[in-house]
């Protein structure tokens, strides 16, 4: 997509002008960010960050329910949901110190801060502590357990790890309408740590499922079909909504699609 004059002006203002650089307005909230972050370039060029995911989350979030945002980064998925759904609560999971410093600032000034919960942990299939790869603050979008290939001068730090089941129980088992998972290839581990919540709540699940990242964890792409079968979900591509019923169809769709929606059977 070509840059618009509005996008260029926005990028210059919030990246370089003293007094403005490092924060920008987004769905009625001021988002704090490292000015050189590539994701801000994407926002200024396209208008929003991953709008197809945002739109689905807004549609899937039901009033008086909780939405889990796994891999929150700067909160760019949580904010639109909280803005659009006045009675939803979003629980954001983020372990990176590079993202957390900015995310905390954003949350402290948000008008819906009482409905936005931050859990400073990573999620996986069991609790404990794992090595997490980080880089410069502007590279935080690419950080993860095994994502050093996407980061300049990567290093690892220990982070606290929990499971979605444990966190859901700790919150008192609230009703959950949607879960977004984007964790640089470790999506299956997050799903494996959410068995009780998925079986009990059957929320919609928006998951990044990118073969190059899954390979870091030796996760066969067809595992998504096994998860769907186990919990009686159907799989659809995002944004086009093409149903995926078998390994061949999944393989074809993954050639051009990296995000999938899992809907409980009977709730389409």
C-alpha positions in Angstrom: 0.0 0.0 0.0 1.3 3.5 -0.9 1.8 6.1 1.7 -0.8 8.9 1.9 0.1 12.5 2.8 -1.8 12.0 6.1 0.2 8.9 6.9 3.5 10.6 6.1 2.6 13.6 8.3 1.5 11.3 11.1 4.7 9.3 11.0 6.9 12.5 11.0 4.9 14.1 13.8 4.9 11.2 16.2 8.3 9.8 15.4 10.4 12.9 15.2 8.8 16.1 16.6 9.8 16.9 20.3 6.7 16.8 22.5 4.9 14.4 20.2 7.4 11.7 19.4 6.8 8.4 21.2 3.0 8.5 21.5 0.1 8.6 19.1 -3.7 8.7 19.3 -5.4 5.3 18.6 -9.1 4.6 19.2 -9.4 7.5 21.6 -6.4 6.3 23.6 -2.8 7.6 23.7 -0.4 4.7 22.8 3.2 5.0 24.0 5.8 3.3 21.7 9.5 3.4 20.7 9.6 5.9 17.9 11.6 3.8 15.5 9.3 0.7 15.9 8.5 -0.8 12.4 4.9 -1.4 13.5 4.3 2.3 13.7 5.4 2.6 10.1 2.8 0.0 9.3 0.1 1.8 11.2 0.8 5.1 9.4 0.9 3.5 6.0 -2.2 1.3 6.4 -4.2 3.3 8.9 -4.4 0.5 11.5 -2.3 -2.4 12.7 -3.7 -5.8 11.4 -7.2 -4.5 10.8 -8.6 -7.9 9.8 -7.7 -9.2 13.3 -9.0 -6.1 15.1 -12.3 -6.3 13.2 -12.8 -10.0 14.0 -12.0 -9.5 17.7 -14.5 -6.6 17.9 -17.2 -8.8 16.3 -16.5 -11.8 18.5 -16.2 -10.0 21.9 -19.5 -10.3 23.7 -20.8 -7.9 26.3 -19.9 -8.7 30.0 -17.3 -11.2 29.0 -13.5 -11.5 29.1 -11.2 -11.4 26.0 -7.7 -12.9 26.4 -5.0 -11.1 24.4 -2.0 -13.4 24.4 1.1 -11.7 23.1 -0.1 -8.1 23.7 3.0 -6.2 22.7 1.8 -2.5 22.9 -1.9 -3.3 23.3 -3.0 -2.5 19.7 -5.5 -5.4 19.7 -6.9 -4.8 23.2 -7.6 -1.0 22.8 -10.1 -1.4 19.9 -12.0 -4.1 21.7 -12.3 -2.1 24.9 -13.2 1.0 22.9 -16.0 -0.8 21.0 -17.4 -3.0 23.8 -18.2 -1.0 26.8 -18.7 -3.9 29.2 -15.9 -6.2 28.0 -12.8 -6.9 30.0 -9.5 -7.6 28.2 -6.7 -9.5 29.9 -3.4 -8.9 28.1 -0.4 -11.2 28.6 3.0 -9.8 27.8 6.4 -10.8 29.2 8.9 -8.5 27.4 10.4 -5.7 29.4 10.7 -3.8 26.0 7.0 -3.8 25.6 5.9 -3.6 29.2 7.4 -0.2 29.9 5.3 1.3 27.1 2.3 -0.8 27.7 2.1 0.3 31.3 2.2 4.0 30.3 -0.6 3.4 27.8 -2.8 1.6 30.3 -2.3 4.2 33.0 -3.8 6.9 30.8 -6.6 4.8 29.2 -10.2 5.8 30.0 -11.1 2.1 30.3 -8.2 1.1 32.5 -10.5 -0.5 35.0 -11.5 -3.1 32.4 -7.9 -3.7 31.1 -5.8 -6.2 33.1 -2.1 -6.7 32.4 -0.4 -10.0 33.3 3.3 -9.7 33.0 4.0 -13.3 32.0 4.4 -15.5 29.0 2.0 -18.4 28.4 2.8 -22.0 27.5 1.6 -25.6 28.3 3.0 -25.6 31.8 4.0 -23.0 34.4 7.6 -22.3 35.2 10.4 -20.1 33.7 11.7 -20.1 30.2 14.4 -18.3 28.1 12.8 -15.5 26.1 14.6 -13.7 23.2 14.6 -9.9 23.2 16.4 -7.2 21.3 16.1 -3.4 21.0 12.8 -1.9 22.1 11.8 -1.2 18.5 12.1 -4.9 17.7 9.7 -6.0 20.5 7.0 -7.1 18.0 9.3 -9.9 16.9 10.3 -11.2 20.4 9.5 -14.7 21.5 10.9 -17.9 22.9 12.9 -18.8 19.7 12.7 -15.7 17.5 16.4 -14.7 17.4 16.4 -14.9 13.6 14.1 -11.8 13.4 16.0 -9.6 15.9 19.2 -7.6 15.6 21.7 -8.5 18.3 19.3 -10.9 20.2 19.8 -12.0 23.8 17.8 -14.2 26.1 16.3 -13.4 29.5 14.4 -15.6 31.9 10.6 -14.9 32.0 7.8 -16.2 34.2 5.5 -18.6 32.4 2.0 -19.5 33.2 -0.9 -21.3 31.5 -4.1 -19.9 30.3 -6.0 -22.4 32.4 -4.2 -21.3 35.6 -4.8 -17.6 34.8 -8.5 -18.2 33.9 -9.0 -20.0 37.2 -7.1 -17.3 39.1 -9.6 -14.8 37.7 -12.5 -16.8 39.0 -13.3 -18.6 35.8 -15.1 -15.7 34.1 -17.1 -16.1 30.9 -14.7 -15.9 27.9 -15.9 -14.9 24.5 -12.6 -14.6 22.5 -8.9 -15.4 22.7 -6.2 -13.9 20.4 -2.9 -15.8 20.3 0.1 -14.4 18.5 3.4 -15.7 20.1 5.9 -16.2 17.3 5.3 -19.9 16.7 4.5 -21.1 20.3 0.7 -21.0 19.7 0.3 -24.7 20.1 1.9 -24.6 23.5 -0.6 -21.9 24.6 -3.5 -23.9 23.3 -2.2 -27.0 25.2 -2.2 -24.9 28.4 -5.8 -23.9 27.8 -7.6 -27.3 27.7 -9.9 -26.7 30.6 -10.9 -23.2 29.6 -11.5 -24.2 26.0 -13.6 -27.2 27.0 -15.7 -25.2 29.5 -16.0 -21.8 27.7 -15.6 -22.7 24.0 -14.5 -19.2 23.1 -13.7 -18.1 19.6 -9.9 -18.4 19.0 -8.0 -16.1 16.6 -4.5 -17.7 16.2 -1.5 -16.9 14.1 -0.5 -20.1 12.4 2.6 -19.5 10.3 4.7 -22.5 9.2 8.1 -20.7 9.4 7.5 -19.8 13.0 5.8 -23.2 13.9 9.0 -24.9 12.6 10.9 -23.4 15.5 9.0 -25.6 17.9 8.7 -28.6 15.6 5.0 -28.1 15.3 3.4 -29.8 12.3 0.9 -27.4 10.7 -1.8 -30.1 10.7 -1.8 -30.0 14.5 -4.3 -27.2 14.2 -6.8 -29.7 12.8 -6.2 -32.0 15.8 -6.9 -29.2 18.2 -10.1 -28.3 16.3 -11.3 -31.9 16.3 -10.5 -32.4 20.0 -12.6 -29.4 21.1 -15.2 -29.6 18.3 -14.2 -26.4 16.6 -14.3 -25.5 12.9 -11.4 -23.6 11.2 -11.8 -20.6 9.0 -9.2 -18.4 7.3 -8.8 -14.7 8.3 -9.9 -12.4 6.7 -11.8 -14.3 4.0 -13.6 -16.9 6.1 -12.7 -19.9 3.9 -13.6 -23.1 5.8 -10.6 -25.5 6.4 -11.6 -29.2 6.9 -8.5 -31.2 6.2 -4.8 -31.2 5.9 -4.7 -30.5 2.2 -7.0 -27.5 2.5 -4.9 -26.2 5.4 -1.7 -26.6 3.4 -3.2 -24.6 0.5 -4.6 -21.8 2.7 -1.3 -21.5 4.6 0.4 -20.6 1.4 -1.2 -17.1 1.6 -2.8 -17.0 5.0 -1.2 -16.7 8.4 -4.2 -16.2 10.7 -7.1 -18.6 11.4 -10.3 -18.4 13.3 -11.5 -21.4 15.4 -15.3 -21.3 16.1 -17.1 -23.8 18.3 -19.3 -26.0 16.2 -22.8 -24.7 16.0 -21.8 -21.1 16.7 -21.1 -19.8 13.2 
